[in-house]
């Protein structure tokens, strides 16, 4: 049976081929069979995590807490010079120019990406908006969040900043970003399950050395990542504690 590798469902379709290329690099580098299993939504992926069907995962910050503290996963790496930030945007046809311009109650398009949702709700506070005055429209992807705004079904939407920037220029021109977060210490990370503990050091060395060889460079380029940085256990624990603090 191959090991199962998966990626947080918040990546944009433009990155799909990159993850398949990375999975091929992974198999050849470790000389181990890995199956790239992609899930359509967060619930399906979390069910797989809870039932111990995942061996390697590129995880969002929220799920990292469960993976590390409940399932014994260990951090490997994060993308260099990339952090997770959120953007609140509206249709360019709306009159709102800043968050404070939003009305006293709104319909908000979001995905089930909990860390992005959390950052978005924090950024809505200057408009005196909270859970009691925000009606949520749950979307399966950030592209669908954008569509809800363009169709006029929602007043505002919350995006992962990278996903917002990955939208086509045609769509982005029809949207207006009101505010972006600047937390700078929350990030996705590649985590390895305790079942693959024997591979951790070998995989870590290979990941850090990817820019030093042509195949590694090509795989990184496909993911739009310049290089990986090691994530120490203490750094991961700090990020998880910060997420807990922001959520309260």
N, C-alpha and C positions, 0 to 999 in steps of 0.2 A: 504493500500500500504506500502510495506517495505521501509525503508530508503536505499539509495544506497551508498555503500562503494566501492571505487576503489583505485587502486595502480598505480603509474607511470609506464608506459610500459617498463622502462629500467631495471626492475628486471630480473634476470636470471631464466630459467625454474626450477632450483633446489629449488627456493623459492616458487614455485606455491602452493604446498601442505601446506606450512607454512601459507600462507595468508588465505587459507580456514580454517585452524585450528584457526587462530586468529579471523576470522569472527564468528566462532562458539562461541569462548570465549566471544566476544563482545556482541553477542545476549543474551547469558545467564547472563552476568554480568549486562547489562542494562535492561534486560527483555523487549527488543525492537526487532522488526524484521528488520534485515539488509540483503540486497542482495549484494553479492560480484560481481561486474560487472568489468570484465577485458577487456581492449581494446587492439587491435592488434598494434595500432600505436598512436603516439602523436596527430595527427590531429583529429582522432575520439574522443579521450578523451577530447581535448580542445573544440570540438564542444559541447560535453555533458556538460562541465563546463559552457560554454557561454550561453547555453540554460537552465541553472539551474537544471540539472538533477542529480547533485552530492551533497551528504550530508556530506560525510566524505571521506578524501583522504590522502593517503600517497604520498606526492607531491615532485617532484624534485625542486631544488632551483629556476629554471627559471619560472616554472608555479606558484610557490608560490607568485610571484609578482602580477600576475593577480588575483589570488585567494584572496589575502589579500586586495589589493588596489582597485580592480574593483568589487569584489563579496562579500566583507565583511567577509571572512573567518577569523577565529582566530586560532593561533597556540596552539597546545597541548604539544606534546613531540617530541623528536628526539632520535635516538639510542645513547646510551652512548658510548663514545670513538670511534665514527665513523664519519668521514668527507668524503665529496665527493672529490675525486681526479681523475685526468685523466692520462692515460698512452699512449704514442706513441710507437707503436710496428711495426716490419717488419718481413717478413719471415726470418727464420734463414739461408736460402740459399742466401739471399742478402748480399752484402759486407758491408753494413752500420753498424757501431758500435756505432755511436753517431749521434745526430740530424744534426750536422754540415756536416756530410758525405752525406746527401741527395742531389740529383741533383737540379739544378736551377728551375726545374718545375717538379711537381709530380702529380700522381693520388692518392687521399686520400680516404680511406674507412671510413665512419662515419655512425652513426645513426642520427635520428632527435632529439637527446637529446641535446638541445641548450647549456646548461651550460658546458657539456663535450666538445662539438664542440668549444666553446669559449676558454676553457682552452687549448685545443689542438692547436688552431691557435696561441695562445700566446707562446706556447712552440716551435712552428716552426720558430719563429722570428729569433733565432740565425743562422738559415740556410738561412736567407734572403728570406723566403717564406711568401707570403701573398695571399689574395684572388685572385690576378691577376695571380699568378703562381701555383695555386693549383686547380686541377680539382677534384670535389667531386663525389664520388660514394656513393649514399645514400642506406643504408641497413636497414632492418626492425629490426635487432637484433645484439647484439655483437657477437654471434656465426657466423652470416653471414659475419660480418666484418672480423673475423678470416679466414673464408673460402675464401674470396676475396684475402686475402694475400697469403694463401697457394696455391691457383690456379694461382698465379702470375698475377692477374688482376689489382692489385694496388701496388704502391710502399710502402705505409705505411698505418696504420690504427690508429684511436683514440678510446680508450676504457675507459669506467668508470673503475677505478682501481679495484673495487670490482668484476665487471663482468669479467675482465681479470683474476683475481685470481681464479674465479669460473670455468674457462674453464677447461676441462679435462686435466689431465697431458699429455696425448698423444698429444693434440693440442698445449699446452703451450711449449712442448719441440721443436716444429717446429717453434716457434716464438721467436723473440728477442726484449725485451723491451729496447728502446733507452733512454727514459727519463720519469719521473713521476712528476706531479705537487706536490707542498707542500704549498697550500694556507691555509689549516687547519681550515677554518671558514665557509666553504660552506657545507651544509648538506641537506638531505631530512628531511621532518617533517610531522607529522600527523596533519592535519588541519580540523577544524569543521565548517560547514556552519552556517550562522545566524539562519537558520530554526531549528537548534538543540541547540540553545543557552541555553535552560533550562537544557540540559544534560551536558554542558561543565564541570562544577565543579565535578559532580559525575563521569564522564568518566575519567577526569584527575586524580582524587584520585585513581581510580581503576587501571589505567595504571601504576602509580608510585608504586602501591602496588603489582604488578604482581610477583616480585621475592619472595614475602612473603607467597605464597600459591602454592600448587602443580599444580593446573590447570594453573595458571598464568605462573609458571616456564616452564611447558611443551609447552605452546604457544610461549613463548619467545625462547625456545630452537629450536622450529621448524623454527623460523625466523632467527636463528643464531644471536640473540641479547641478550646481557647479562642483560640489563635493559634499561628503558627509562629515559631520563632526561627532565625536564620541559623546554619549550621554552617560554620565556617572550616576550610580544609584542615588546619591545624595541630591543631585540636580533634579532627578525625576520625583523624588519625595517632596522637594521644595515646590515643584510645579503643582503636584497633586494637592498639597496643603493650601497653596494659593487659590486653586480652583474651589476648594471647600470654603475658603474665606469669602471669595467673591459671590458664591452662591447663597450665602446667608445674609 
